[in-house]
Each structure stands twice: as C-alpha cells, then as structure tokens.
Amino acid sequence: MSGPWVGAPLPVKEDVRLVAGRGRFIDDLGLPGMLHAAVLRSPHAHARIRSIDARPALAYPGVTAVITGADAARLSGPIRPLIPTTAAVPDYCLAVDVVRYVGEPVAAVAAMDRATAEDALELIRVEYEALPAVVDPYEAMRPGAPLLYPELGTNVVWHDTLSYGDVDAAMARADGVLRERFVIQRYASTPLETFGAMAAYDPGTDGFEFWTNDQRPGLTISILAASLGVPQSRLRLSCPDIGGAFGNKRRPAYLLICALLSRGAGRPVKWIEDRVENLTALMHACNGVMDVELAYRDDGTLLALGVRDVADEGKNLLTPTQHNLIKLGNIANGYRIPAIRYEAWSVLTNKCPSGANRGIGKPFMCFAVERSMAILARRLGLDPAELRLRNYVTAAEMPYTTPPGAQYDSGDYPATLHTALERFDYAGWRAEQSRARQEGRLLGIGIATSVEPAGTNLASYELVTGRRSVSGSAEAAMVRMEPDGNVRVAIGDPASGQGYETVIAQIVADELGLVPEAVSVARGFDSSVSPWLYLSGNYSNKFSVTDVGAIVGAARLVADKLRRLAGHRLEIAPADLDLRDGAVVVRGAPDRRVAFAELCRTAYADVLGLPPGEAPGLEAHHAYQNPLAAPVDADRRVRSQLVFSNAAHCCLVEVHPRTGVVTVLKYVVVHDCGRELNPLIVEGMVHGSTVHGIGAALLEEFRYDEQGQLLTATFLDYLKPTATDVPEIEVDRLEHPSPFTALGAKGVGEGGAIPGPAAVANAVEDALSAFGVTVRELPITPERVWRWIVRDQKS
Amino acid sequence: MIEPAERMAIRLTVNGREIAREVTARRSLADFLRDDLMLTGTHVGCEHGVCGACTVLVDGRSARSCLLFAVQLDGATVTTIEGLTPPTGLSPLQQAFCDRHAMQCGFCTPGMIVVSTELLEKNPAPTAGEIREALAGQFCMCTGYVNIVKAVEQAAATARGARGEAS
C-alpha cells in the first residue's frame, strides 16, 4: 500500500493491544508501597456537618492516613472554576461544613488495600444536621427556596436574555406561533471504565506525580498546582489508556484527595471510583426545561425562535452555564431563522454536579427544535421532511452565519436529508406504516436532522462573566524524526477510544512521505513529555478542527528541515524537493535522492555536516489555534463553536399498544463530517454516538426523589442500551470538506448523540398519532407510553 | 463462620497453569486475577454483575468474576483474555474484532471476546440476532454494538471456511 493515507480506512493500531487485554488503564498501574483510597460520602442531599470524628478510622489496622473537609481546607486551596461566574464560592475537594448532594465526598481514607479502606470508612462518625433540600430547578429559583450558598443570596448562577434580531416583531407578523415546553432528564455516557487517579508525593523535591484517566490534563494540572500551592513545574501528570470519557472524566477533587493522602502518608495513593460512586457523584448532563416559541408562516417558513432554557446544574461550581451557553451553537439547527432570542437560567440544586457529556446541551437544543418541527409539520399538514427542506440553509449560502453568530462552514443539508430518506426508503415505510395500522400495529417514523458543532471557543463565556479569561480553541503537537528515521508524535490531547495513534500516524505519514507503520504516536499523555496548553485535552469535538492543525504544523516543520538538509547536500533549492518513500527526492529527477536515514545521521550525529546556521536534531513543536475563534462582538454574537458537521437520522419504531414498550426496528444515519480522516473510525463513532442518543431517548435517567436521593444508582436501575435494545445502525455519508480546518475534517465524536433523542421521540409520537400524544419529555419508558395511551382512552 | 479477612488456601487452574494461593475470603475473583495474578486484561466495570466487562470462563462457561469470590474457585479451571490470546499474534476471533474495528476504548473488549468465544463453541453459525442475544449481558458504551456483531459473524464464517463448511 502507499499513500495518501488520510482518508483510508486503515485498521486501528490500538485495537491490536486492546483486543488482547493489553491496554494499560489507570487501575492496571501501581507503585511500590502504594496505598488504596476510599471516599466517605454524604447520605444527605443537604445537611450541615456538625462534627466528624475520624480517629477510629485512623486507628484501624492497615490504615495510614485519613482526611476530612477541615483537613482539605487547611492543606489545600479551593478548586478553581473553569467558568468564573458570580458563584465563585470556595469549593474544596472534600465538603467543608455543609454537604450539598447525596454522594458528596466528606472524608477519605488511605489503607493497605481497598477493602481495608472501605472497612475504615464505616468507623468515621459524622453527625449531620439535615437541611431542606431543593431538587427541582423551578423550586430552586423561587424566592424563599433553600439556598445551596446563602452567601450568594440565590440559587441562580446566571440569568440573561440574548436577543438577535427583532423576535417580537416577527412573532407579531407571523401566521402562527408554536408554543411548547420540553423537559430533558439527567443522563450520562457512563464510560465503562470509571474515573481513577494515583498520586505520589516526593518529599525530596516537594513535587507530585499524578496518573489519571482525566481527559483534560492541561486544565487539571493548572487546578492541581493552584490548590496544592506547588509550582506547575514540580507537578507531573500522565494519562494511560482511557476507557471511554465522553466529557465525564474530569473531577480534579479526586486527584487532590489522593495528593493530600499521599503527602500525609508519605506513600503513593490510588483511588478507583466504583460504579455506584460514578453514577451518584461523578458527572451528569444537566436536566432542564425549555419553553420554545417558533413563529412561522403558513407555508412553513420559519420567522423567529424564542427559547427560555432552565439548566439544572446540581452542585456545579466548576463549569456552570456550560449547558446553556453552548446551545448558541445549534439553536438555529440547520435552519434559516432570521430572529432568535435565548433567555437562560443556570440554577444550582442539591444534586450531583453537572458537567460535560457527549454534546453538552446540544442534544436538548436539537430535541426542542426537532420536536417543534415535527409538531409544526403536523399542524400545517406538511410532511416533516418537506417542512425541513423549506427552511434549510442551502449549500449556496455557505458559509452562513446564524443570528447568534455561529458560522456554518460547509455542507449540503437538503442533500443530507434526501440521501437519508432514500437510504431509509421513506416512501416505502410510509406505505408499510399505513398497512400495519390496519392490523393494529403502531409503527412510527421519526426524522431528526442536526448540525454538529466542533471546537469550543471558550471566549463565549465572556457573555456570562463579562470579561474574557480563557478563549479560543488550541492544541499543541510534537513531531520528532528519531535518529533511526522512525517518527514519534505526541499531542496534549489524550485519546479515550478515538484511535489517535492510527489517525495521527496517517496524517504524519502523508506529510513526511512515510508509511504509517513508521510513525509511533505516544499513548495517552505525559505532561513532562507531551506538548500541551491550558486548553489541551479531549473535549468539544476538537480533534479534527484544532488538533489536526497542530499535528500538520509540526510535521511540516520537520518536512521543511528535511528539505533544507537535503537541499544543502544536493545543492538544490528546498522548494524543488519532495518527500517520498522515506527519502527527499528531486522533483522531476527521482533518482536524485537522499534517504531520511542519511539526513538523520547528519542531524543527530555528524552535525558538522549541517548547513550553516542549522540547529541539530529533527524535532518540531507546533501549537495551533483555530483561526475561526474570535471574541464576543458588540452585539453579543460569538462563534461559540467553530466548525459544523451535519446529519439526518431516520428511524422506524414500533410501540406495543398494551405494554408501552418501544422497539427501534430500523435506524439510518446519513452524516457529513467533511473530509473523513479514517472512515473506519468515523463510522464507529457514528454508531456509538447514535446508540447513546437512543439510550437517552428510551432508557437512561438519573431519577431523584423529593429529598434528593438518587433512585437509579446502579446499572440495574440506570438502564443502558444493550445489543438487543438497538438495531444495526445503517450509515451513509456525504463529504463536504471544511474550508477552515487544516485537512478539511470536522467533528464527529458527538454526532448521533445530538439528533438521536429527537429522532426516536418523533418516531414514537408518529406511532401514537391516533392517540393525540405529544412527546414532551424523556426517557420514553414503557410506563410513560402506557400512561399516554390510557389517558387518551379515558379522555 | 468465616471472617471476611480470613485467609484461605485455594488451588485452581488459570489459563492452563496450576495456581496455589492464599487469599482472603472476601477477595473477588476479579481482584484475585488482576491484583494477585497480574492478569489485568480482565476489567472491572460495575462490580455488581451487570456490565459484563469482567467476564471470564469458569470451567468453560462465562461467569462474572466480580460476583465470584476467589475461594469459590477452588478446584476450578479459569480462562481469561490472556488465556484466549495465542503466544504470538491474535486468535481468529480477535483478528475479526480488529478487522471490523469492533472496539473503541477497548475496556469492554476482553469480556466481549470471552462471551463470543463461548457462543461460537456452542453455536458455530449464529445469526445476527443470536449474536446480539449472546452479547446482551455485555455493555459497550462506545461502538453501538454494530461492529462487534459483524466481527463475531466474520469470525464464525472464517471458522466455517477453515473447516470447509459452506458459509
């Protein structure tokens, strides 16, 4: 085989070790003398800690160290928030004085093994004074509601209205306005590997080493150093293989707990989250309520969209407003909507902290818009596909800027939908649906289409905080041709299943005229080896739109140097040289060449042979920021995300009329993520993200009772889709490269999770059309469906 | 009454090797495999018997190693992903998982291989539906199961081809 390698469905290098159980995950690591930590957690949603007596735990045989919230406040600083809202109250790695959700860490033990540490937890005596809990975000917003932080005077972290165009005038002149309320539940991607960390304090240097499956190490290092009062230069953090992340794997508190225990015990400390801890206390996507007003003309033309969006953050002080603000990226979805108003509330409640989860907020935004389109189509007597086609931004309009400032870079949204309808056999299934209805079978067809933003521009948070603190989308890469001519690459973004070692090798192989086998990409991350920025990490779908720019940039620096060295040797201008098959070749005279091995010898060993002024070595670092990122403008418009993929989902469901069980019979995805760097990897992500969307639609829910107790804290109660719950996801693709990324690629990791819930909900509502059901909430459980049917039959 | 931390002697066969060890009564088979025998290819995903990541073969049948105590395995034969991997290269089933990119993060994969091995021994020509049924106790959060099902189908077809059967 020969290149170009980018675009080829090459087998995934990582798979060879993973399929044999030879991955190296956080719980596979250990150090001599290592202790194991366990965390004592609050049984209350809201309570004052009257007293903690940890002495019996410390006296327990095998226990080396115990820390409580008071220790944490004495030994470490507060955890610095990513988004410094007005709710920047001090938040430590363990609860100090007050607990604010069930599962909040209260104390931690380090012992000879995990079982001993868990035994010792039971000996810690905590006296709580229960406080009234606030669980519902609307309750939390009411005057007189119990406050998580009385010093803030409110549970509302942010409330603002962002207006783009004259929404009121558009509503006034519209033929009609659709008004609906939609509700989304709490759910999460629940990576199969739970969170974990290992910390080792070195008293000789007063420094720390960390190992963790944290997916955003650049930011985490900054937080750790600030909280521990240690210069970042004395702190090293590494990530091994990561067993899935999806946004959930970032909770610096646990790294701090391990660090404090390690410093206290003088030994390394490891903590591995168990599944109940994971479901109870790691990270949930916000639940929320959205009121939508959609103004239209009778021909289906959309005129304006008004959204009131309440995001229930739980006790989220690290990234509040994230679920609100990111919706500005896809609030218009793929449609031409001239005027948009977005009113947002970010509200604290006594529940698990919310945080990033595959698509952050965008699945709910897409759900609200795509549910509204389905309802509007019915109201207007239009086919739901036709209504969408009348409103899409077209390929000729690209790049198109939505009223809030999102710039759609490329794509042909009508073509995406047309292709999906053909692949699905939309007309055929509509006919079959009618036939089935005669037999009393409830088949439904759902369409949902979406834009998939990629690359968050963190400058958008200026809309919340009033000042710019972090901004842009950036990543760093290092490419080094080793003395033997093989190439090593490292970036600041640790993979968690995206096949970076394969796709980066493809990219670099093309840039350097090598085969991918000659390119080794560092596993994971190591802050003392990998190049990195504060903005580094595995988040916001940014690999294709940002990381690739860093990788290509670094590879081209090495390529340029190879050309200069060879040009010196051959006495030919570097511009007349190509890199091909492991050698620098004179263009038009392929027999005149210098092998890389030769040039490596000069660069590393025979350095007197270097051209005058040329430094030894063949190594380059390049940090790249996506040029689309810009500050918030005077009209409060911002490119909150930078590059936009798109997709159309068509699904067929059957609803059992007596049990309410929904079965997904067929599911077609047609998507366009620009140039596909490795179609094998891309297709896998489309499958997985779509099933995540189906899970959110039908199964998954973190359900709390009125006291704030989580009722779904195991995989017996929190239901995930299994192989028998989902059909084969059929995938087809269009490929409209982005003009604004290094190789024309766009985001794909979040893809199916965004329109998936809407597609399934639209299909269920379609199946239940005879019952006058409107699907306004998720998940669509059998109980809910059964109640809808029964209620209709009673009324 | 046995105390949780009481140490007990066990003998068992793991991946063809006879093992004699003392373990605490409460040590799970998963922890025993991972921490005492350093067989870290068996992964722990939920510790309550639902996710299937920790599945191993006990006397040829799939079992959740997080729900078994090591002391229950006295006299048993245990096979883990390490035992299903040839000394060099990959098994045809593993190769099929690579060909089809039937994994992403790879955390569920050892359990998937174990259960698929058991399925193909019982049923050399499973339908896609039978494969899905067999895998229904194994969570994968990354792949949506599509390529896993295809990989097992491919491995079954390859095995039939090798035996000269019509596929």
Chai-1 contact restraints between the chains, C-beta under 6 A:
chainA,res_idxA,chainB,res_idxB,connection_type,confidence,min_distance_angstrom,max_distance_angstrom,comment,restraint_id
A,P11,B,C98,contact,1.0,0.0,6.0,A-B,restraint_1
A,V12,B,H101,contact,1.0,0.0,6.0,A-B,restraint_2
A,D15,B,C98,contact,1.0,0.0,6.0,A-B,restraint_3
A,D15,B,M103,contact,1.0,0.0,6.0,A-B,restraint_4
A,L18,B,M103,contact,1.0,0.0,6.0,A-B,restraint_5
A,L18,B,G106,contact,1.0,0.0,6.0,A-B,restraint_6
A,L18,B,T109,contact,1.0,0.0,6.0,A-B,restraint_7
A,V19,B,Q94,contact,1.0,0.0,6.0,A-B,restraint_8
A,V19,B,F97,contact,1.0,0.0,6.0,A-B,restraint_9
A,V19,B,C98,contact,1.0,0.0,6.0,A-B,restraint_10
A,V19,B,T109,contact,1.0,0.0,6.0,A-B,restraint_11
A,A20,B,T85,contact,1.0,0.0,6.0,A-B,restraint_12
A,G21,B,G41,contact,1.0,0.0,6.0,A-B,restraint_13
A,G21,B,I81,contact,1.0,0.0,6.0,A-B,restraint_14
A,G21,B,P110,contact,1.0,0.0,6.0,A-B,restraint_15
A,G23,B,G106,contact,1.0,0.0,6.0,A-B,restraint_16
A,D28,B,T40,contact,1.0,0.0,6.0,A-B,restraint_17
A,P191,B,M141,contact,1.0,0.0,6.0,A-B,restraint_18
A,L192,B,G45,contact,1.0,0.0,6.0,A-B,restraint_19
A,L192,B,A53,contact,1.0,0.0,6.0,A-B,restraint_20
A,L192,B,F107,contact,1.0,0.0,6.0,A-B,restraint_21
A,L192,B,C108,contact,1.0,0.0,6.0,A-B,restraint_22
A,L192,B,F139,contact,1.0,0.0,6.0,A-B,restraint_23
A,L192,B,M141,contact,1.0,0.0,6.0,A-B,restraint_24
A,E193,B,F107,contact,1.0,0.0,6.0,A-B,restraint_25
A,G243,B,C105,contact,1.0,0.0,6.0,A-B,restraint_26
A,G243,B,F107,contact,1.0,0.0,6.0,A-B,restraint_27
A,G244,B,C105,contact,1.0,0.0,6.0,A-B,restraint_28
A,G244,B,M141,contact,1.0,0.0,6.0,A-B,restraint_29
A,G244,B,C142,contact,1.0,0.0,6.0,A-B,restraint_30
A,D274,B,E47,contact,1.0,0.0,6.0,A-B,restraint_31
A,R275,B,C46,contact,1.0,0.0,6.0,A-B,restraint_32
A,R275,B,E47,contact,1.0,0.0,6.0,A-B,restraint_33
A,S496,B,C105,contact,1.0,0.0,6.0,A-B,restraint_34
A,G497,B,Q104,contact,1.0,0.0,6.0,A-B,restraint_35
A,G497,B,C105,contact,1.0,0.0,6.0,A-B,restraint_36
A,G497,B,C142,contact,1.0,0.0,6.0,A-B,restraint_37
A,L680,B,H101,contact,1.0,0.0,6.0,A-B,restraint_38
A,G684,B,H101,contact,1.0,0.0,6.0,A-B,restraint_39
A,G684,B,Q104,contact,1.0,0.0,6.0,A-B,restraint_40
A,G684,B,T143,contact,1.0,0.0,6.0,A-B,restraint_41
A,H687,B,T143,contact,1.0,0.0,6.0,A-B,restraint_42
A,H687,B,G144,contact,1.0,0.0,6.0,A-B,restraint_43
A,H687,B,V146,contact,1.0,0.0,6.0,A-B,restraint_44
A,G688,B,C142,contact,1.0,0.0,6.0,A-B,restraint_45
A,G688,B,T143,contact,1.0,0.0,6.0,A-B,restraint_46
A,G688,B,G144,contact,1.0,0.0,6.0,A-B,restraint_47
A,V691,B,G144,contact,1.0,0.0,6.0,A-B,restraint_48
A,T714,B,H48,contact,1.0,0.0,6.0,A-B,restraint_49
A,F715,B,C46,contact,1.0,0.0,6.0,A-B,restraint_50
A,F715,B,V50,contact,1.0,0.0,6.0,A-B,restraint_51
A,F715,B,C51,contact,1.0,0.0,6.0,A-B,restraint_52
A,K720,B,F139,contact,1.0,0.0,6.0,A-B,restraint_53
A,T722,B,A136,contact,1.0,0.0,6.0,A-B,restraint_54
A,A723,B,R132,contact,1.0,0.0,6.0,A-B,restraint_55
A,A723,B,L135,contact,1.0,0.0,6.0,A-B,restraint_56
A,A723,B,A136,contact,1.0,0.0,6.0,A-B,restraint_57
A,A723,B,Y145,contact,1.0,0.0,6.0,A-B,restraint_58
A,T724,B,R132,contact,1.0,0.0,6.0,A-B,restraint_59
A,T724,B,A136,contact,1.0,0.0,6.0,A-B,restraint_60
A,E728,B,V146,contact,1.0,0.0,6.0,A-B,restraint_61
A,I729,B,G144,contact,1.0,0.0,6.0,A-B,restraint_62
A,I729,B,V146,contact,1.0,0.0,6.0,A-B,restraint_63
